[in-house]
Amino acid sequence: MTSTVDTATDTGRPAPRSGLVAVTRAPGWVRYVLLAVGLLVAFWLPNGLYPAVAVDILCWALFAVAVDLLLGFTGLMSFGHAAFWGASAYVTGLTAIHLGLPFPAAVLAGALAAAALAVPIGYLAVKRTGIYFAMVTLAFAQMVYYVANEWRSVTRGENGLQGVPRELFGLDLTDDYYFYYAILPIVLLGLAAAWRIVHSPFGRVLVGIRDNPARARALGYPVHRYKLTAFVLSGFIAGLGGGLFAVGHRFVSLDVLHWTTSGKAVIVVVLGGIGTLWGGVLGAGILVRLEDWLSFSGFEAIGLVTGGIFVLVVLVFRRGIWGSAVALATRWAASRRR
């Protein structure tokens, strides 16, 4: 049974303009200023926040960008990306514990394992679209969760992997402050890779497939192959974040594979702005900081607050925070030119 293609063209609505396109068309000095501000914030973050929270923001930013690469630029809503985030976390933890490799090598091994896992899952999933694709990815993620729970001799089941080392050629990285700056180059490379993907001819084809897959197929593009490639790349970037998350917490539990982890990543992307890329980074910072503040204030119903914010953003800021800000700036610039 094949599903219908749920695209803006099919429903008679124009596809929303990407906030990334508006930023790309901005004057060069604007882009350089935004880049400089982003780098300054990244270097300042552990000084203004608790370093462990800053580390979590970096990890979730990579995860959100990976989901947005699939959702915002390919038009595929995945509810199973926790499979790649969590699989990478387990492989990274096992590699670091049993082989004693430096943590960047362990994280790379985890990301490659996530990409390898994404190949068979993506091959079967990309043949579906819309809600069918979302449900297929969710089903596969739950299968991975079940395997991790039952394979106790390797994953240690509900006890999780404990004492994941932060080995890096004898450097003392037990302090989260120094660990933050150790992983920052890896995160920046992951974000730069995502930026290059969406700005490449490959990325332009993905947007074309998102907007009108029938036309892309008529032009001779192998739509399923492009979707599968995007799925694997997204799994790799999500794996980078999952591996860093495992080393950052020095512990891997079944929560990294739970379906709520996939749902949280989608909320982060919607909060920041779908199809904006950098909106995921902003959304990660807001949501992680909010959860940290609520937990320290003694408030237990954190999901109630985050869910309420999600509903508010969907109703009021349809393009997300970053997307809405870009739209306002674009309209202001257009009014100045008149």
Residue pairs with C-beta under 8 A, 6 or more apart in sequence:
2 127
2 128
3 128
3 129
3 130
3 131
3 132
3 133
4 10
4 129
4 130
5 129
5 130
5 213
5 214
6 75
6 129
6 130
6 131
7 15
7 75
7 210
7 211
7 212
7 213
8 14
8 15
8 16
8 211
9 15
9 211
9 212
15 210
15 211
16 275
16 319
18 72
18 73
18 207
18 275
18 276
19 273
19 275
19 276
19 279
19 319
19 320
19 322
19 323
19 326
19 327
20 198
20 275
20 276
20 277
20 278
22 326
22 327
22 329
22 330
23 30
23 31
23 34
23 278
23 326
24 31
24 199
26 333
38 278
38 281
42 184
42 188
43 184
45 54
45 57
45 180
46 54
46 55
46 176
46 177
46 180
46 181
49 57
49 289
50 176
50 292
51 175
51 176
51 177
51 179
51 180
52 176
52 248
53 288
53 289
53 292
54 176
54 180
55 176
55 179
55 180
55 183
55 244
55 248
56 245
56 248
56 288
56 292
57 284
57 285
57 288
57 289
58 180
58 183
58 184
58 187
58 241
58 244
59 187
59 241
59 242
59 244
59 245
59 248
60 241
60 245
60 265
60 268
60 284
60 287
60 288
61 187
61 191
61 241
61 280
61 281
61 284
61 285
62 187
62 190
62 191
62 237
62 238
62 240
62 241
62 244
63 81
63 85
63 238
63 241
63 242
63 265
63 268
63 284
64 265
64 268
64 269
64 272
64 280
64 281
64 283
64 284
65 190
65 191
65 194
65 237
65 277
65 280
65 281
66 81
66 84
66 194
66 234
66 235
66 236
66 237
66 238
66 241
66 265
67 78
67 81
67 234
67 238
67 265
67 266
67 268
67 269
67 280
68 269
68 272
68 274
68 275
68 276
68 277
68 279
68 280
69 194
69 197
69 198
69 230
69 233
69 234
69 237
69 277
70 76
70 78
70 81
70 230
70 231
70 234
71 77
71 78
71 266
71 269
71 274
71 275
72 269
72 274
72 275
72 276
72 277
73 198
73 203
73 206
73 207
73 210
73 230
73 275
74 206
74 209
74 210
74 226
74 227
74 230
74 231
75 129
75 209
75 210
75 211
76 126
76 129
76 133
76 227
76 230
76 231
77 130
77 131
77 133
77 134
77 266
78 125
78 133
78 134
78 137
78 234
78 262
79 134
79 135
79 137
79 138
79 141
79 259
79 262
79 263
79 266
80 121
80 136
80 137
80 138
80 139
80 140
80 141
80 142
80 259
80 262
81 137
81 141
81 234
81 235
81 238
81 262
81 265
82 141
82 145
82 256
82 257
82 258
82 259
82 261
82 262
82 265
83 117
83 121
83 137
83 140
83 141
83 144
83 145
83 257
84 114
84 115
84 117
84 118
84 234
84 235
84 236
84 238
84 239
84 242
85 114
85 238
85 239
85 241
85 242
85 245
85 256
85 257
85 261
85 265
86 144
86 145
86 148
86 242
86 252
86 254
86 256
86 257
86 261
87 110
87 113
87 114
87 117
87 144
87 239
87 242
87 257
88 107
88 110
88 111
88 113
88 114
88 238
88 239
88 240
88 241
88 242
88 243
88 246
89 110
89 242
89 243
89 245
89 246
89 252
89 256
90 110
90 148
90 155
90 161
90 246
90 252
90 256
91 109
91 110
91 113
91 114
91 243
92 103
92 106
92 107
92 109
92 110
92 164
92 242
92 243
92 246
92 247
92 252
93 106
93 161
93 164
93 246
93 247
93 252
94 154
94 161
95 101
95 105
95 106
95 109
95 110
96 103
96 106
96 164
96 165
96 167
96 247
97 161
97 163
97 164
97 165
99 106
100 165
100 167
101 109
101 167
102 167
102 168
102 169
103 165
103 166
103 167
103 168
103 173
103 182
103 247
104 168
104 186
106 243
106 247
107 186
107 240
107 243
107 244
107 247
108 243
109 243
110 239
110 240
110 242
110 243
110 246
111 236
111 237
111 239
111 240
111 242
111 243
112 236
112 239
113 239
114 235
114 236
114 238
114 239
114 242
115 232
115 233
115 235
115 236
115 239
117 144
117 235
118 231
118 232
118 234
118 235
118 236
119 228
119 232
121 137
121 140
121 231
122 227
122 228
122 231
122 232
122 235
123 228
124 136
124 140
125 133
125 136
125 137
125 140
125 231
126 133
126 224
126 227
126 228
126 231
127 224
128 136
129 213
138 259
138 262
141 257
141 259
141 262
142 259
144 257
145 254
145 257
145 258
145 259
148 155
148 254
148 257
149 155
149 157
149 158
149 254
150 157
151 157
155 161
155 252
155 254
156 162
157 254
158 253
158 254
160 251
160 252
160 253
160 254
161 246
161 251
161 252
162 250
162 251
163 250
163 251
164 246
164 247
164 249
164 250
164 251
164 252
165 250
166 173
166 174
166 179
166 182
166 247
166 250
168 182
171 178
171 182
172 178
173 179
173 182
176 248
179 247
179 248
183 244
183 247
183 248
186 240
186 244
187 240
187 244
190 237
190 240
190 241
191 281
193 237
194 237
194 277
195 277
197 203
197 233
198 206
198 277
202 226
202 229
205 216
205 221
205 226
206 226
206 230
208 215
208 216
208 221
209 216
209 221
209 223
209 226
209 227
213 223
216 223
216 226
217 223
242 256
245 256
246 252
246 256
255 261
264 287
267 283
267 287
267 306
267 310
268 280
268 283
268 284
268 287
269 279
269 280
269 283
269 320
270 283
270 310
270 313
270 314
270 320
271 279
271 282
271 283
271 286
271 287
271 309
271 310
271 313
271 320
271 321
272 278
272 279
272 280
272 281
272 282
272 283
272 284
272 286
272 320
272 321
272 322
272 323
273 279
273 282
273 283
273 319
273 320
273 321
273 322
273 323
273 324
273 326
274 319
274 320
274 323
275 323
276 319
276 320
276 322
276 323
276 326
278 322
279 320
279 321
279 322
279 323
282 321
282 322
283 320
283 321
283 322
286 321
287 306
290 305
290 306
290 309
291 302
291 306
294 302
294 305
295 302
299 305
313 320
313 321
317 323
317 324
318 324
319 326
319 327
